[in-house]
Amino acid sequence: MSNKDNLCLCTSPQPQNGETWCNDNMCICGLPTKNDFELNKIYNENCLDTMKRIKDNTIDLVVTSPPYNKGFWSKNRNLNNGFKTKSRRIDYGVFDDNLKPEVYEEQQKKVIKECLRILKPSGSLFYNHIDILHEHNTIHPKYVYDFPIKQIIIWNRKNTPKLDISYFYPIHEYIFWIKKTKDAKPFYNRKNSPINKSIWNINPETNNTHPAPFPIEIVKNCILTTTKENDIVYDSYMGSGTTAKAATELNRNYIGSEINKDYIDKHIKEENNIKKQKRLF
Ligand SMILES: C[S@@+](CC[C@H](N)C(=O)[O-])C[C@H]1O[C@@H](n2cnc3c(N)ncnc32)[C@H](O)[C@@H]1O
């Protein structure tokens, strides 16, 4: 199946006999492929499925915050081990954020690898994560060091939901600034940066029904410094749509993935309300 440009228009095809469909810009039907996504849309699916339809070197910026696998660590906890409180499990509705650590790591490495594949050579990936404090140990997201890191930003949340008195209260998270390759020089305009130091002092978002949204200031700082107007921003874990909102407000395009349809519906409703209000004024 092709169009007038003689590009393959196969959609969601199934690989057969171990073949990889639409690999390296060429479909097994023999025709060159094109990107198969709409801009300014959040896809209700696993992010790996969305990214499969995006060609190499397409996206200017990825900003994302995966589920932290807290379900596993809160469940596998020995409460007789001297703790006052239990670590907070986050309820995302459709999945329970509870993978074996080695499975979680492999999954996250796959996602980061795909994000870097679709990223332009001048692009940036900002990957938000934390240290899990568990039974007097720290589980750090070490797998990120398999990728070329340009900088590690500390997000100072200033407070914590974890009140375990056997630790200094953990009030920071990480934002790993990852680039496509070791030699890549990501586009960066420091002059546009509302926060131009490596510690970002930003309170957690409280005006949002999603259980783990990041504050819009985080996304805006990434967008303003590493993209230009009309560029494309992708978020593999869109949640309540913070990245979409920031991109729209700053005249950038977005694409997102989110497996919980309720979050997407809520985001669309809010977006429509904003559009309606804009039309009224
Ligand atoms: C930490 S939250 C992201 C919150 C988002 N940054 C915001 O500001 O609202 C992670 C989100 O990833 C979604 N999710 C989990 N696994 C996913 C997957 N494989 N593909 C796409 N979304 C996924 C969850 O439903 C959850 O909403």
The ligand as a Gaussian input file, in Angstrom:
#p B3LYP/6-31G(d) Opt

LIG

0 1
 C        5.168000       9.511000      37.188000
 S        3.754000       9.474000      36.197000
 C        4.036000      10.808000      35.066000
 C        3.346000      12.064000      35.501000
 C        3.483000      13.210000      34.522000
 N        4.851000      13.635000      34.419000
 C        2.586000      14.367000      34.960000
 O        3.103000      15.494000      35.111000
 O        1.406000      14.146000      35.179000
 C        3.965000       8.054000      35.195000
 C        2.806000       7.791000      34.256000
 O        3.191000       6.771000      33.345000
 C        2.046000       5.995000      33.007000
 N        2.595000       4.727000      32.451000
 C        3.064000       3.661000      33.126000
 N        3.581000       2.736000      32.283000
 C        3.446000       3.250000      31.024000
 C        3.813000       2.795000      29.726000
 N        4.417000       1.613000      29.548000
 N        3.556000       3.584000      28.666000
 C        2.928000       4.777000      28.829000
 N        2.540000       5.266000      30.042000
 C        2.807000       4.522000      31.124000
 C        1.280000       5.917000      34.314000
 O       -0.088000       5.636000      34.103000
 C        1.523000       7.317000      34.917000
 O        0.472000       8.197000      34.607000

